[in-house]
Amino acid sequence: MGCFGALFKKNSEFAPAYAPPTAEVKRDVCEPKQVPASVPKEVEHFEPCGCSDLSSAFARMSAGDADLPAYEEFSEFKDDAVRETIRKTIDSYASKLTEISLYISDHPEESYEEHKACAKLTAFLKDEGFDVETPYKKLDTAFRASYSHGSGRTFAFCSEYDALPGVGHACGHNLIAVSGVAALLGLRAAMKKHDIKGTVELLGTPAEEGGVGKGVLIERGAFKFIDASMMIHPTGLMGGRYGVGGIVPTLAICGLNVDFIGRAAHAGMAPWDGINALDAAHIAYASVSALRQQLHPDVRVHGIITKGGDRPNIVPAHTRMEYYVRAPAAASVKDLTAKLTTLFEAAGKATGCKVQTEVTPMMYELRNNGPLSNHYASVMKDAGHPVLVALDDFTGAGASTDFGNVTYTVPAAHPHFSIPATEGKANHTPEFTERCRSPKAHELTYEFAGGMAVTAARFLTDDEFAKEAKKCWEKDMERVGKP
């Protein structure tokens, strides 16, 4: 049946079978579900990043799929022929896409340096007849590939392809790169064969691992004419299983870099001639620690001193600190960032030091769209891949992603999917780099990418569904408020 064939197997062909609750629940599809979603503390991250081991977030799956909450299907939608076209198309490209993925894995490049990956992807897309623009929005390693069939709405997929320092593609961005291409190919074929009007785009988005590349693209207008967007992300085992998925929120995050500038002096002979920049850092660190007593439990502030001086016998003339601020809402991060800036200024005044504070671009929290998420879960359920939808429960959430910025810009969804991995050796480990090269990891990538293409096809063809997605997004933005 091929790599993508599982999307059309009956649910009973998979074990254990997915069996959603039979009781009907009448509720507003825009309302968030309250389902715990945790990120294990033992997983180390090169931050800020949306990559995470979600195994503990979905540990409840191990109790049986019947324990999963029912997704909220918006309305019945018949798309069997469209699904079949998407399946066959992605299946026919599987070997070529895997070759591209392995090439990207073999040539890891860090944020904004993804020249080989970008060139490989865009060369393939040009050969396949897509309109390709690169560099895009003045970013050398960004690109836009598009196809239009008549006039209608525009749906965009996102690909990532930057690597981590030292461990390469330990977050599976080689898989994310080809997942977007697979969805693009599948949807284009469906648009041609079934006369689906509209435009499909693939945005190549660099620098997710710390560079907030999507935020830069948004600021430069890349999403101005896009109506909705999706991407998928691999993770380790969920509840001890692979081939299952989840759509959960992540936290907003912002970084602060602060430099205290004092005056050097001999610490033994004439310390009174110095202005101690380490004292300023000490006061700042203690002040932030004291502030934590007044913070909500779901807010995180963590920092380090990256430069504390040169020698003990020299009064430090320059010290440097780095902090991350996380919260379930971008507005909260903005407010807390302002408080920290005030504390740093106070530490400078207390010691006579000059203060230089740099605030890095913010990654907004991930706010998955209800209709898009629930329809995607419905599609993947039919394929025997249960997907847990937890739109607005930040319990235990600890990761961040620049796709959160996209969810503040258009209706969007960011499903995760699990691939075979060793327990405790998931995202951001050398072991996961190798796991993201396996045949099974690629097979699952194409199946979950197919679900994106099917969801996008519905968005382009079903006016009521598209309107509901936009309505839910507008309602959510009104509720949280744009910072």
N, C-alpha and C positions, 0 to 999 in steps of 0.2 A: 504493500500500500504506500510505502515511501515515508519520508521523514514527517510530512505534514498530515499523513493519513489519519492519525489518531483524532484529529479534530472532528471526524465524521463517524467514528465508532460509537455504537450505542454505549450508554453508561454502564450497562450490565457486563460489558466486556472487560471492565477494569476491576481490580480488587485492591483494597476494599472499595465497594461502590459508594458513590456519593448519594446520600439520601437526605435532602433538605426536609425540615419539618413540614408536616402536612397542614397544620393549622394556619388559616389565613390571618394575616395581620394587616389591617387597614391603617395606613399612616401616610403622611406627607412624604413623597419621595425625596424632597429636598432636606428633610430633617436628618441630622446625623445619627448614626447608630452608636450605642455605647458598648463597644466590645474591647476588652483589654488588648493592648498591643505593646509588647515590651521589647527592649533591646538588651542583650546580656552585657553586664558590666565588664566581663573579662575580655571582650573583644576590643582590640586596640585600633584606633583610627588615625590616619593622617588627615587632619581636619583643616578647614571645614569640608565635609563631604557627605553625600547622601548614602554612601555605601554602608551596608551594615549586615551583620548576621542576624536574621530575623527568626532564628530557630526557636528561641524562647517565646517570641511573640505569638507563635502559632503552635505552641506545645499542646494546646487543648485539642488540636487535630488528632493527636495520637489516641485520644479517647474514642475516636470513631467519627466519621464525617457527619453522622446524624446529629452530633452535638453542635454543628455549625449553625449559626443563625441564617435564616432565609434571606437571600438577597431580595431587593425590591425591584421586580421587573416593572418597567414603566407601562408597557402594553405589548400585546402579542405582535410579533413581526415575523413574517415568513420570508426567509432569505436563503433557502436551501440551494438554489441554483447559483446564487452569488458566492456562497461558501464553497461550493464545489469548484468554481472557477478560481477562487483564491487558493484553495488547497492545491490544485493541479499546478498552478503557476509557481507557487513557492517551492513545491516539491521538485519542479523541473530545474530550479536554480540552486538547489541545496548544495551541490558539490562545489559550484563556483563561489557561493557565499562562504562556505567553510574554508576554501582556499584563501579568500580575502581575510577572514577572521584570523587564521593561523599566521598569515603574513603580518598582520597588525600585532599579534602576540609576540612574534619573533623580533619585532622592531619597536619596542616600547619607547614612547616619547612623552615627556612631561608637559604640563599645561602651557599652551600657546607655542609649543615646539613640535606639534604633531604634523610635520610636513610630509613625511612618508605615508602616514595613514590617510591624510587628506588627499594626497595625490593618487593613492591606490583606489580610494572610494570614488573620487570624481572621474577618474579615467574609465572605470567600469560603467558608471552612470551615463557618461557621454556616449560610450559605445552602445549602450542600450537605448539611445535615442531621447534621453531626457534633456530638457533645457537646464543647463548647469551654470551657475554663477559662482566663481571663486577667484580671488578672495571675496568675501561677502561682508558688507557693512564695515569695510576697512579692517577686517581681521584676516590675516594671512591664512590661517588654518581653519577658517569657517567656510561653509558652502551652502548653497541652496539649489536643490534639484526639484523640478516641477513638471507636472503634466496637467493640461486642461482639456475638458471635454464639454464644450458648450459653456453656458453661464450658470452659476450656482454658488453654493457655499465653498469655502476653502478649509481643508483639514490638513494639519501638519503633523508629521512624525518627527521625532528628534533622535539623532544618533550621537553618541559620545565615543571618544577614542583616545583620550589622554590616559597616561599610565601613572603609577605611583613610583616614587624614588626608591630604588633598591630592590623592589619586589615585582616590578613590571605591572602586568595587567592582573593584579591580585583582586580587583573588583569587577572583573569581567567586562571591561569596556570594549574588548574585542568582540564579545557577543552582542553588546548593545549597539555597536556600530552596524553589524549586519542585520540586526533585528529591524532597524529602521528601513534598511534597503529592502528586506523581505516584504515588509508591510507595504512599501511603496510599489514594488513590482506586482504584488497581489492585487492591490486596489486598482492600479492602472488597468490591469487585464479585465477586472470586473467592470470598470467604467466603460471600456471599449465594447465588451461583449453584451452588456445589459443596458447600455445607453444611460449610464448614471451621469447626470450633469454635475459639473463643478470642477474644482481644482484640488489636486493632492500635491503636497510639498514634503520634501525631506530636508530638514535643517541639520547640517553638520555643525554641532556645537562644541567648540573646544573648551578646555580648562574648567571642567567640573570639579576637579580635585584641588580646589583652593582658589581658582581664578574667577569664579562667578561668571563664566563665559556667557551663559544665557541672559544674565542680568545686563551685560554689555550689549548683547544683540537686541534685547527689548528696548533699552534706552536709545538705540540707533534705528528703531523702527522696523525690526525684522518681523514682528508679530502684528504690525498695524493692520494688515488685510487678512489675517488668519482668524477663522471663526472658532476653532477648537483644536486641541492638540493632545497627543499621547506619546509615551515611551514606556519601555519595560526595563527591568533591572534584575539580574540574577542574584541569588543569595544561596546560603547553605541550606541544609536540611531544615524543614519545618515540621516540628513534632516527630522527628526521626524519619521523615519521608521526603522524597523528591517528586517533582511533577505536580506539586500543589502551589498555590499562589496566595497573595494577599495584597490588599489595597489599604494602606494605613498612612496616617499622617507622620510628618517629621517636624522637627523644631526649626524655628527661625534662629539665625545665628549672625553675629557681627563680631569682628575683631577690632581690638584697640592695641596700638603700639605707642608706648610713651617713653620719651627720653628725658632724663633729668640732667641738666648741665650745671655743674658747680665750678669749683676752682681747686686745682691740685696744690698740695703743700706737703712738706715732710711731716709724716705722722708722728715722729718722735721729737724732732727739733722745734717745729713751729706749726702745730696743728691748728692754732688759732688763725693762721693766715689762709686756711683752706675753707671751702664751702663744700660740705660733704654730700655728694649726690647719692651715696648709698643710704644715708639717713633719710633722704626724700623717698627713695624706693621702699625702705622699711616702713615708713609712716603710711605710704600709699597702700602697701600690702596689708598692713594691719587694719587700715580704714576699710578696705574692701571686705576683709574677713569679718569685721564688726557689722558691716552692712548686711551680711547674710542672715542675721537673726530676723531682719524685717522682710526678707524675701519669701515669696510663695514657694511651696515645696517643689513645684514643677519648673522653677527657674534655676538655671545653672550659670555660675560665674567661676571660671577657672583660669589661673594665670601663673606665669613663671617669670623669674628674673634671668634674662639672657645675657646681661652684662652687669657685673657687680663691682668692677674695679680691676686694677692690674696687679698690684702688689700690696701686701698688708702695710708696708711702710710709706705708702703714698695715699693721701686723702683722695678718695675717688672723685674725679672731675666729671665722669660721665657714667651713668647707669641706664639700663634699658629694661623695660618690662613688656610682656605680651599677654593679652587677655582675650578670652572668648566669652561672649555673653549669649546665652540661649534661653528661649522661652517659647511657649506654644503660640504666641502671637507676635507679629512683627512690630506692632505698636508698643508692646511691652519691652521688646529689645531696644527700641529707639529711646524710650524713657529711661531705661536702666543705663544705657550707654551715656546719656547726658549726666546721670548721677555719678558714674565713674569718672567722667571728665572733670566734674567739679571736685571730686576727691583728689585727683591728681594735681589740680591747680592749688588746692589747699596744702598739699604736701610740699609743693614748690615754695609757697609763701612761708611755710613754717621753717624751712631750712635755708631760704635765700636762693634757691635754685631756679633757673629758667626751666620751663616745661614746654615740650613739643609733643603734641598728641596727634596721632594719625588714626582715623577711623576707617576701616576697610569696608568695601561694598557689602551690603547685607544679603544673605540668603534668606528669603522669606520661608515661612512654614509651608509645608505641602498641604494644600486644601483640595483634595480630590473631588471631582464633580460627581454628584449622586447618579444622575441618569447614565452618564458614560461608564462609571464604575460598575453599576448594577447590570447594565446590558453586557459589558465585558464578562462579568462573572457568569451570566446566563450562558453566553457562548462557550466559555471554558467548561462550565458544568456539563454541557452536552458532549464535550470532548472527554469527559472523565477526569478533568483536572479541577478539583474544587478550589475556589478562590474566596477567601474570607474578606468581606468588605467591612471596614471599621473606619468610617469617614472622619470622625471628630473626637476620638478617644486617644489622648496623648499619654495615657498611663504607661510609664516606663520608656517613652520615646526618648531617644538620645542622639539620633543622627540628624543630618541636615543635607539639603540638596538645592542646587540652583534651579531645579525644575519647579521648586516652590514659587519662584518669581513668575514662572509661566502661569501657574494657577491663579495668580493675582491679576493676570493680564487677559486670559481667555478661559472658557471652560476647558478643563484638562484633567487627565488621570494618569497615574504613575504606578501601574501594578508591579509587584515583585513576583518572581517565580523561583522555585527551588531546584537546584541541580544536585547530582550525586556529590557528596563531600563528606569528609570525616568530621565527626562531632567536635566542635571547638576549633576546627581548622577551616573556617569559612573566610569571608571577605577580609582582605588586607593581610593575608598570610601567604607565604610562598606556596603552600600546598594548594591554595585556591587558584593560584595562577595556573597550575597544571590541570586542575579540575575543569577550568574554563576552556581547555583545549580538547576535551574528550568528545567522542562521537555523540554520547547521550546528551551532553550539555548543548551541543549544536542542534540536535533533534528537538529538544525541548524549546530552545530559543525560537525555532521556526514555527512550532505549534503555538506558542504564546504570542508570537508576532502576528500569526494569522488571525488570532482573536482581535488584535488591534485593527487589522484591515477590515474585518467584518463589522466591528463597531463603527469604524469610520464610514463604511458604506451605508450603514443605517443613518448616520448623521447627515450624509449628503442627500439621501433619498426621502427620508421621513421628516416632513416639515414640523409635525407636532412634536416629535422627539427632539429635534434641534431647538425648537422654541422652549421646551421644558428644560433642556440643558442650560440654555442661556438664562432662563428665569431663575433656576436654582443657583447659578453662579452669581447673578445680580443680588439675589437675596442673601447669599453668603457674604458677599463683599459689603453689603449694607450692615450686616450683623457684626463683622469683625472690624470694619473700617480700614481704609487704606492709610498707612502711616505717611 
